[in-house]
Amino acid sequence: MVPPSKLMRGRSIDNNNAINLYNFGTSLPSHVTRLQVKVDNFQDPLKINNFGKTVNHELEKRRFTQDGYVVGQNFLVRLYELDIHEKASLEALLNYTQETGLNLFQSSGLRVEGFGVSKEMNSRNLIWVIGRMQVEVDSYPSWGDIVQVETWCSGLTKHCLTCSSRLTDANTGTKIMRVDSEFVMINEKTRRLSRIPEEIKASGDPYVKDYLDPPLSVDDKLRKLQKLDEDKADYILRGIKPLWFDLDPNQHVNNVKYISWILEGTPEAVRENYELSAFTLEYRRECGRNSVLQSLSGASNEVPNEYYHLLRLENGNEVARARTLWRKSSKIECNSMN
């Protein structure tokens, strides 16, 4: 995960070189810290590009309750984040959720020492790793749109931590995407799974907001992710190698990159004519800079436009498995109507 750029704690100030991400009003709980991002020589990109769009500042407020809060942050969709359908790529949207997720860890009882590691975790050589992710996409934003991301802890047990994110258009309130991610704890040295110690769980419990917006469908969660065998694969992409900038500060591949590799392993006709509407992903193994992978995909016999995926090392060891659901690209549908 990439740290927030020039993130500062302290009193929020107004000047020509600062973007105030949150507006808390006059009442601020003692445990909530004001955050602001400072940008040198900042100019409003909406005015520069003359989009004529304005932000509803009510939507910029971080919401919080007496027993915790939600981290909210706005992101301007940049030109370099667009895909061939002229929409923000899934990778860009998921990177937004990573950013707010790290801010959540910094602002909550699971305070950060480094990247998502508390003092208690550090003393026990424990780290968080993502185990499962569920995503539903309602719409994809366009260039110049402002995406509001709200992230909170939606569940915490002795086995995993669940973080939920909801993405909306900051101007219209249109739903964009919802993400539920399950994090498990492992020993950094042995790489073995570990139960979440009671001391760590107790520090995070006050910030759990399972009542704000329930996690995604339990039915989907119960559907077993089948392992795709090579003889049933319709498409295999071989020779995938992590690039230098695919690595995170722990020198492991950023978890969003795994998703990109899975999508790259989908038949080209699907990627050209359809857009992703939902996916479920289970991570099985880490990989590093010297790994060489293969991405396999095969059409489901159960649901139209559904695919199963397998990401594996060249030696056959499983890295991740996934299920994706696709719908006709909104750009293609629009062109056909015209």
C-alpha positions as CSV (number, residue, x, y, z in Angstrom):
1,M,0.0,0.0,0.0
2,V,1.2,3.5,-0.8
3,P,1.3,6.0,2.0
4,P,-0.8,9.2,1.7
5,S,1.2,11.9,0.0
6,K,2.4,14.6,2.5
7,L,-0.2,13.6,5.0
8,M,-0.1,15.9,8.0
9,R,-1.8,15.8,11.4
10,G,-2.8,18.9,13.3
11,R,-4.9,21.9,13.1
12,S,-6.8,22.4,9.8
13,I,-5.8,25.7,8.2
14,D,-7.1,27.5,5.2
15,N,-4.5,28.8,2.7
16,N,-4.1,28.9,-1.1
17,N,-1.9,25.7,-1.0
18,A,-4.2,23.4,1.0
19,I,-7.1,21.2,0.1
20,N,-9.3,20.6,3.2
21,L,-10.6,17.0,2.7
22,Y,-13.0,17.1,5.7
23,N,-15.2,19.7,7.2
24,F,-16.1,18.7,10.8
25,G,-17.8,21.9,11.9
26,T,-17.2,23.3,15.4
27,S,-17.9,20.1,17.3
28,L,-15.0,17.5,17.1
29,P,-14.6,14.5,19.3
30,S,-11.3,14.4,21.1
31,H,-10.3,11.1,19.5
32,V,-10.8,12.3,15.9
33,T,-7.8,13.9,14.3
34,R,-8.1,16.5,11.5
35,L,-6.4,15.5,8.3
36,Q,-5.4,17.6,5.4
37,V,-3.3,17.1,2.3
38,K,-1.0,19.9,1.3
39,V,-0.3,20.3,-2.4
40,D,2.4,22.8,-3.6
41,N,1.1,25.5,-6.0
42,F,-2.3,23.8,-6.0
43,Q,-4.9,25.0,-8.5
44,D,-8.4,23.7,-8.8
45,P,-8.3,21.1,-11.7
46,L,-12.0,21.5,-12.3
47,K,-11.5,25.2,-13.1
48,I,-8.4,24.5,-15.1
49,N,-10.2,22.0,-17.3
50,N,-13.4,24.0,-17.3
51,F,-15.6,21.0,-16.4
52,G,-18.2,23.3,-14.8
53,K,-18.7,20.8,-12.0
54,T,-18.9,21.8,-8.4
55,V,-18.5,19.7,-5.2
56,N,-21.3,19.4,-2.7
57,H,-19.4,20.3,0.4
58,E,-22.0,18.5,2.6
59,L,-20.8,15.3,1.0
60,E,-17.2,16.1,2.0
61,K,-17.9,15.7,5.7
62,R,-16.5,12.8,7.5
63,R,-19.3,11.0,9.3
64,F,-18.8,9.7,12.8
65,T,-20.9,8.5,15.7
66,Q,-20.3,8.4,19.5
67,D,-18.5,5.1,19.3
68,G,-16.3,5.6,16.2
69,Y,-16.3,7.1,12.7
70,V,-16.0,6.6,9.0
71,V,-13.1,7.9,7.0
72,G,-14.2,9.8,3.8
73,Q,-12.0,11.2,1.0
74,N,-12.6,12.6,-2.4
75,F,-10.6,11.7,-5.5
76,L,-10.6,13.5,-8.9
77,V,-10.6,11.0,-11.8
78,R,-7.5,11.7,-13.9
79,L,-6.9,11.1,-17.6
80,Y,-4.2,8.5,-16.9
81,E,-6.7,6.5,-14.8
82,L,-9.1,5.8,-17.7
83,D,-9.4,2.5,-19.6
84,I,-10.4,1.8,-23.2
85,H,-14.0,2.4,-22.4
86,E,-13.2,6.0,-21.3
87,K,-14.1,5.2,-17.7
88,A,-12.0,5.0,-14.6
89,S,-10.3,1.7,-14.4
90,L,-11.1,-0.8,-11.7
91,E,-7.5,-0.7,-10.6
92,A,-7.8,3.1,-10.0
93,L,-11.0,2.8,-8.0
94,L,-9.5,0.0,-5.8
95,N,-6.4,2.2,-5.2
96,Y,-8.7,4.9,-3.9
97,T,-10.1,2.4,-1.3
98,Q,-6.5,1.4,-0.3
99,E,-5.7,5.0,0.4
100,T,-8.8,5.6,2.6
101,G,-8.2,2.2,4.2
102,L,-4.7,3.3,5.4
103,N,-6.2,6.6,6.6
104,L,-8.8,4.6,8.6
105,F,-6.0,2.6,10.3
106,Q,-4.2,5.8,11.1
107,S,-7.3,7.4,12.6
108,S,-8.7,4.5,14.5
109,G,-7.8,2.4,17.5
110,L,-5.7,0.2,15.1
111,R,-3.1,3.0,14.9
112,V,-0.4,2.7,12.4
113,E,3.3,2.2,13.0
114,G,4.5,1.9,9.5
115,F,1.9,0.4,7.2
116,G,-1.1,-0.9,9.1
117,V,0.9,-2.2,12.1
118,S,0.2,-1.2,15.7
119,K,2.8,-1.3,18.5
120,E,1.2,-4.4,19.9
121,M,1.3,-6.1,16.5
122,N,4.9,-5.0,16.0
123,S,5.9,-6.6,19.3
124,R,4.4,-9.9,18.3
125,N,5.8,-9.8,14.7
126,L,2.2,-9.7,13.3
127,I,1.0,-8.1,10.1
128,W,-2.3,-7.8,8.2
129,V,-2.7,-9.5,4.8
130,I,-5.8,-9.5,2.7
131,G,-7.6,-12.8,2.5
132,R,-10.8,-12.2,0.5
133,M,-12.4,-9.3,-1.4
134,Q,-15.9,-8.9,-2.7
135,V,-16.8,-6.1,-5.1
136,E,-20.0,-4.9,-6.8
137,V,-19.8,-2.1,-9.5
138,D,-22.9,-0.1,-10.2
139,S,-21.3,2.4,-12.6
140,Y,-17.9,3.7,-13.6
141,P,-17.0,7.4,-13.3
142,S,-15.6,9.4,-16.2
143,W,-12.7,11.9,-16.5
144,G,-13.1,14.9,-14.2
145,D,-15.7,13.2,-12.0
146,I,-15.1,13.4,-8.2
147,V,-15.4,10.1,-6.5
148,Q,-16.2,10.1,-2.8
149,V,-14.9,7.0,-0.9
150,E,-16.1,6.2,2.6
151,T,-14.4,3.4,4.5
152,W,-15.0,1.8,7.9
153,C,-14.4,-1.3,9.9
154,S,-17.5,-3.4,9.4
155,G,-16.5,-6.5,11.4
156,L,-13.8,-7.8,13.7
157,T,-13.5,-11.4,15.1
158,K,-10.7,-13.5,16.4
159,H,-10.1,-14.7,12.9
160,C,-10.4,-11.6,10.6
161,L,-11.0,-7.9,10.2
162,T,-13.5,-6.7,7.6
163,C,-13.3,-3.3,6.1
164,S,-16.1,-1.9,3.9
165,S,-15.9,0.9,1.3
166,R,-18.6,2.6,-0.6
167,L,-17.9,4.8,-3.6
168,T,-20.3,7.4,-4.9
169,D,-20.3,10.4,-7.2
170,A,-19.6,13.4,-4.9
171,N,-21.8,15.7,-7.0
172,T,-24.8,13.5,-7.8
173,G,-24.7,10.8,-5.1
174,T,-24.8,8.1,-7.8
175,K,-23.6,4.8,-6.5
176,I,-20.3,3.7,-8.1
177,M,-18.9,0.7,-6.2
178,R,-19.0,-1.2,-2.9
179,V,-16.1,-3.2,-1.6
180,D,-15.8,-5.6,1.4
181,S,-12.3,-6.8,2.2
182,E,-11.4,-9.4,4.8
183,F,-7.9,-9.1,6.4
184,V,-6.3,-11.9,8.3
185,M,-3.3,-11.8,10.6
186,I,0.0,-13.6,9.9
187,N,3.3,-13.9,11.6
188,E,5.7,-11.8,9.6
189,K,8.6,-14.2,10.1
190,T,7.0,-17.6,9.8
191,R,4.2,-16.4,7.3
192,R,1.7,-18.6,9.3
193,L,-1.8,-17.5,10.1
194,S,-2.5,-16.2,13.6
195,R,-5.6,-15.5,15.6
196,I,-6.1,-11.8,16.4
197,P,-4.9,-11.3,19.9
198,E,-7.5,-10.1,22.4
199,E,-5.5,-6.9,23.1
200,I,-5.6,-5.9,19.5
201,K,-9.2,-6.9,19.0
202,A,-10.2,-4.9,22.1
203,S,-8.5,-1.8,20.7
204,G,-10.4,-2.1,17.4
205,D,-13.9,-3.1,18.7
206,P,-15.1,0.5,19.4
207,Y,-14.6,1.4,15.8
208,V,-16.6,-1.5,14.3
209,K,-19.6,-0.2,12.4
210,D,-21.5,-3.3,11.2
211,Y,-24.8,-1.5,11.3
212,L,-23.9,1.3,8.8
213,D,-24.2,-0.8,5.6
214,P,-24.2,-4.6,5.8
215,P,-21.4,-6.4,4.0
216,L,-22.2,-7.9,0.6
217,S,-24.5,-10.8,0.0
218,V,-24.0,-13.8,2.3
219,D,-25.2,-16.0,-0.5
220,D,-22.3,-15.0,-2.7
221,K,-19.9,-15.5,0.2
222,L,-21.2,-19.1,0.6
223,R,-20.8,-19.9,-3.0
224,K,-17.5,-21.8,-3.2
225,L,-14.9,-20.5,-5.4
226,Q,-14.1,-23.4,-7.7
227,K,-10.4,-24.1,-8.5
228,L,-10.1,-23.8,-12.3
229,D,-8.3,-26.7,-13.9
230,E,-6.1,-26.1,-16.9
231,D,-8.1,-28.4,-19.1
232,K,-11.2,-26.4,-18.4
233,A,-9.6,-23.0,-19.0
234,D,-10.6,-21.0,-22.1
235,Y,-7.6,-18.7,-22.0
236,I,-4.2,-18.8,-20.4
237,L,-1.8,-15.9,-20.1
238,R,1.7,-17.0,-19.3
239,G,5.0,-15.4,-18.3
240,I,3.6,-12.7,-16.0
241,K,6.4,-11.1,-14.1
242,P,6.0,-8.4,-11.4
243,L,7.5,-5.1,-12.3
244,W,9.5,-2.9,-9.9
245,F,6.6,-0.5,-9.3
246,D,4.2,-3.4,-8.6
247,L,5.8,-3.9,-5.3
248,D,4.7,-2.4,-2.0
249,P,7.0,-1.2,0.8
250,N,7.1,-4.8,2.1
251,Q,8.5,-5.9,-1.3
252,H,5.5,-8.0,-2.0
253,V,3.1,-7.4,-4.9
254,N,0.4,-4.8,-4.2
255,N,-2.9,-6.7,-3.8
256,V,-4.6,-4.6,-6.5
257,K,-2.1,-5.9,-9.1
258,Y,-3.3,-9.4,-8.6
259,I,-6.7,-8.3,-9.8
260,S,-5.2,-6.7,-12.8
261,W,-3.4,-9.9,-13.7
262,I,-6.6,-11.9,-13.4
263,L,-8.5,-9.4,-15.7
264,E,-5.6,-9.6,-18.2
265,G,-6.1,-13.3,-18.3
266,T,-9.7,-12.9,-19.4
267,P,-10.4,-13.4,-23.1
268,E,-9.8,-10.2,-25.1
269,A,-13.3,-10.2,-26.6
270,V,-14.7,-10.0,-23.1
271,R,-12.5,-7.2,-22.0
272,E,-13.2,-5.2,-25.2
273,N,-17.0,-5.5,-25.2
274,Y,-17.9,-5.9,-21.6
275,E,-17.2,-4.2,-18.3
276,L,-16.8,-5.9,-14.9
277,S,-19.9,-5.7,-12.7
278,A,-18.9,-7.9,-9.8
279,F,-16.1,-10.2,-8.6
280,T,-15.1,-12.3,-5.6
281,L,-11.4,-12.9,-5.0
282,E,-9.6,-15.2,-2.5
283,Y,-5.8,-14.8,-2.0
284,R,-3.9,-18.0,-1.3
285,R,-0.3,-17.1,-1.5
286,E,2.0,-14.1,-1.7
287,C,4.4,-13.5,-4.5
288,G,7.4,-11.3,-4.9
289,R,9.6,-9.6,-7.5
290,N,11.1,-12.9,-8.8
291,S,7.8,-14.7,-9.2
292,V,6.6,-15.8,-12.7
293,L,2.9,-16.4,-12.9
294,Q,0.1,-17.7,-15.2
295,S,-3.5,-16.3,-15.3
296,L,-6.2,-18.8,-16.3
297,S,-9.9,-18.1,-17.0
298,G,-12.9,-20.2,-18.0
299,A,-16.6,-19.5,-18.6
300,S,-19.0,-20.7,-16.0
301,N,-21.7,-23.2,-16.8
302,E,-24.0,-21.8,-14.1
303,V,-24.4,-18.1,-14.8
304,P,-24.2,-16.2,-18.2
305,N,-21.2,-13.8,-18.5
306,E,-19.6,-15.3,-15.4
307,Y,-16.0,-16.5,-15.4
308,Y,-13.8,-18.5,-13.0
309,H,-10.1,-17.5,-12.7
310,L,-6.9,-19.0,-11.3
311,L,-3.7,-17.1,-10.7
312,R,-0.8,-19.5,-10.1
313,L,3.0,-19.7,-10.1
314,E,4.7,-21.5,-13.0
315,N,5.3,-24.5,-10.7
316,G,1.5,-24.8,-10.2
317,N,1.2,-23.3,-6.7
318,E,-2.0,-21.4,-6.4
319,V,-1.8,-17.7,-5.7
320,A,-5.4,-16.6,-6.0
321,R,-8.8,-17.7,-7.4
322,A,-11.6,-15.5,-8.4
323,R,-15.1,-15.3,-9.9
324,T,-16.1,-12.4,-12.1
325,L,-19.4,-11.2,-13.6
326,W,-19.5,-9.0,-16.7
327,R,-22.1,-6.8,-18.4
328,K,-22.2,-5.1,-21.8
329,S,-20.0,-2.0,-21.8
330,S,-22.0,1.2,-21.3
331,K,-19.9,2.9,-24.0
332,I,-20.7,0.2,-26.5
333,E,-24.4,0.3,-25.6
334,C,-24.4,4.1,-26.0
335,N,-22.7,3.8,-29.4
336,S,-25.2,1.2,-30.6
337,M,-28.1,3.5,-29.6
338,N,-26.6,6.3,-31.6
